[in-house]
């Protein structure tokens, strides 16, 4: 992919594009890039996420700051953009200052296109890519080098498929999605039965995968096709690298999943849920909306809307915290109770031997 290069903007123009007010003047100042608070210079935009560190942010040399609304008055002598969601607005500002370049439209001579492929306007297909029979690509779709789209894949406008991605037949990908290198979408799920003699029998996976709009799939993440029906990833959901999504799983909208997490077949996750790294969700388990699964949670039963769980097996977060405290005290408890008993037994044995 083509490296990003900065595109300077006037601060006033940047504030207008973000839909944020500008306080402290300096609207004509040029913003050449973005940087962390401690590394920013006069031509950079930086951001303060946490109001508790407002005093430290005042020492930043940044030319302008995105700050939480409640602390904007603490920066009377410099340009600030008050925001209700500083981190999100800073991310949008970075996209404006470092727009992602698009490769030249066209099909590389080393790419392979099947029969009846439909290409939208300004599509780019890189070298050694394969686009199978009956695929349909929307406007401005980018297919990276070595990516493989098998038969009947549909890709929405402005989606980018990075090098080495494999998309199995019948998969539907929405608009503005991003599939990072090595992702595998629509491979057969892990469907296995055991016959009367104990032999394994593969269950045919006849369904498909649907990625709704604005979905991001991390590098080397896999999303399995359904046995029947769909495996569906809701709009705005982000899956980190090395995530495993089993057959017939359904994710809601704006779910965030950290690396190395796994979801067994027919589980579901509601809108806006946060999943920590290396969490696991069992088959047919329902996780509600706006829930939190802490890192390494093992979720074996349903989680209610808004509930936070941790541990293995997963339990309410407050209960898990109490358990951690108890476990930390076990050595001391053993010394006071079990250890004394062990010492008495040892002394009694010594007297008997004497």
Secondary structure, DSSP 8 states (H G I E B T S, - for coil): --------EEHHHHHHHHT---BSS-TT-EE-EE--TTT--TTEEEE---GGGHHHHTT---SEEEEEGGGGGG-TTS-EEEESSHHHHHHHHHHHHT------SEE-TT-EE-TT-EE-TT-EE-TT-EE-TT-EE-TT-EE-TT-EE-TT-EE-TT-EE-TT-EE-TT-EE-TT-EE-TT-EEEE----EEE-TTS-EEE-----EEEE-TT-EE-TT-EEE--SSSEEEE-TT-EE-TT-EE-TT-EE-TT-EE-TT-EE-TT-EE-TT-EE-TT-EE-TT-EE-TT-EE-TT-EE-S-B-TT-EEETBTTEEHHHHHHHHHHHHHHHHHIIIIIHHHHHHHHHHHHHHH-
